[in-house]
Amino acid sequence: ITVAGQASRTGKKLIPSWQNNSVSRHMAGPLRLFFALWPDEATRKALSEWQSAISGRKVPPENLHITLAFLGEQPASAVPVLSRILESVTSDTISLKLYRMGYFSHNRISWAGMTDTPADLTKRYKVLAAALIKESISYDKRNRFKPHITLARHSSRPETANLHPVIWHANHVVLAESRLKQDKKEGHPHYIPI
């Protein structure tokens, strides 16, 4: 798992992105943050092919992810603590078989996911939730953990025939910022690992 701040294979210490001057300048105000499983390029490409079969406002491939915990607005001063939490929740690769396309009718979202959540993924979520509670970091607890990848918003119920399963070897957990675009007509925010 790649985590900002871990030692590289060359033995050099990687600099966490929140210590980068350009990032720090942006972090003057509160940040909309979340922890997520971040797909590799092959998984993004495969999921973008699924998107061709659905209607609505499609999520850009670079934004596809599984949310582990949505933190909402957090002060920039919380980022060092959150980065330490990130290091504590990492573990071995989890193999996810994405073969189901689902639909949340109440907010018209088409999504990709699994029928059953792997035990390793549930464990990672619980470790993360416990660490957030220990550090008194608030996060969205309104819904039970239901891992999915949002493919499109304002969508009609998708057709699920002829889907090619996507095998995702999930090994990259990130702390990411949801940054709204200046032109809100563009629809989707930028999701940026920090």
PEJOWO-V987844 format. One record per residue. N is the residue number from 1. SS is DSSP state (h for helix, s for strand, l for the rest). OMEGA is omega in degrees with one decimal (none if undefined). Layout:
N|SS|OMEGA, N|SS|OMEGA
This chain:
1|l|179.9, 2|l|-179.8, 3|l|177.0, 4|l|177.9, 5|l|177.0, 6|l|176.8, 7|s|176.6, 8|l|179.7, 9|l|179.1, 10|l|-180.0, 11|l|179.6, 12|l|178.4, 13|s|177.0, 14|l|-179.1, 15|l|176.7, 16|l|-174.7, 17|h|179.8, 18|h|175.9, 19|h|179.1, 20|l|-174.5, 21|h|-177.8, 22|h|177.3, 23|h|-178.0, 24|h|179.1, 25|h|179.9, 26|h|-171.7, 27|l|179.7, 28|l|-178.0, 29|l|178.3, 30|l|-177.9, 31|s|173.4, 32|s|-169.1, 33|s|173.2, 34|s|170.5, 35|s|-176.1, 36|s|163.5, 37|s|-171.5, 38|s|-175.6, 39|l|170.4, 40|l|-175.0, 41|h|-179.9, 42|h|178.2, 43|h|178.0, 44|h|-178.8, 45|h|-179.9, 46|h|180.0, 47|h|177.3, 48|h|174.9, 49|h|173.5, 50|h|-177.1, 51|h|-178.8, 52|l|-177.2, 53|l|-176.5, 54|l|-179.6, 55|l|173.9, 56|l|-178.8, 57|s|-172.3, 58|s|178.1, 59|l|177.7, 60|l|-178.1, 61|h|-178.5, 62|h|-179.9, 63|h|-176.4, 64|l|-177.5, 65|s|167.6, 66|s|177.3, 67|s|173.8, 68|s|176.9, 69|s|176.6, 70|s|-174.7, 71|s|-176.1, 72|s|-178.1, 73|s|178.9, 74|s|176.3, 75|l|178.6, 76|h|-178.9, 77|h|179.3, 78|h|-173.5, 79|h|177.3, 80|h|178.2, 81|h|179.9, 82|h|177.3, 83|h|176.3, 84|h|177.0, 85|h|179.2, 86|h|179.3, 87|h|-175.9, 88|h|-175.1, 89|h|-178.0, 90|l|179.4, 91|l|-177.8, 92|l|177.4, 93|l|174.6, 94|s|177.8, 95|s|-179.6, 96|s|176.3, 97|s|-179.8, 98|s|-178.8, 99|l|-177.3, 100|s|171.5, 101|s|-177.2, 102|s|-175.2, 103|s|171.2, 104|s|-173.5, 105|l|-175.5, 106|l|176.3, 107|l|171.5, 108|l|178.8, 109|s|170.9, 110|s|-174.5, 111|s|175.0, 112|s|179.9, 113|s|-176.4, 114|l|174.5, 115|l|178.9, 116|l|178.6, 117|l|178.2, 118|l|-178.0, 119|h|-179.8, 120|h|179.3, 121|h|176.4, 122|h|179.2, 123|h|-180.0, 124|h|177.7, 125|h|-177.8, 126|h|176.6, 127|h|178.8, 128|h|-179.8, 129|h|179.3, 130|h|179.4, 131|h|178.3, 132|h|178.9, 133|h|179.9, 134|h|-178.2, 135|l|179.8, 136|l|176.0, 137|l|-179.0, 138|l|175.4, 139|l|-175.3, 140|l|-179.8, 141|l|-172.2, 142|l|-176.6, 143|l|175.4, 144|l|-177.7, 145|l|177.9, 146|l|-173.9, 147|l|179.3, 148|s|175.8, 149|s|178.5, 150|s|179.8, 151|s|-178.2, 152|s|174.1, 153|s|-177.1, 154|l|-173.0, 155|l|168.8, 156|l|179.2, 157|l|-173.3, 158|l|169.0, 159|l|-174.5, 160|l|-178.8, 161|l|172.8, 162|l|174.8, 163|l|174.7, 164|l|-179.3, 165|l|177.8, 166|s|175.8, 167|s|-177.2, 168|s|175.0, 169|s|-170.6, 170|s|-177.5, 171|l|-177.0, 172|l|177.3, 173|s|-178.8, 174|s|162.5, 175|s|-173.8, 176|s|176.1, 177|s|171.2, 178|s|-175.0, 179|s|-179.0, 180|l|176.0, 181|l|179.0, 182|l|177.4, 183|l|-175.7, 184|h|178.5, 185|h|179.3, 186|h|169.2, 187|l|-172.3, 188|l|172.2, 189|l|169.9, 190|s|171.7, 191|s|-169.6, 192|s|172.5, 193|s|-178.0, 194|l|none
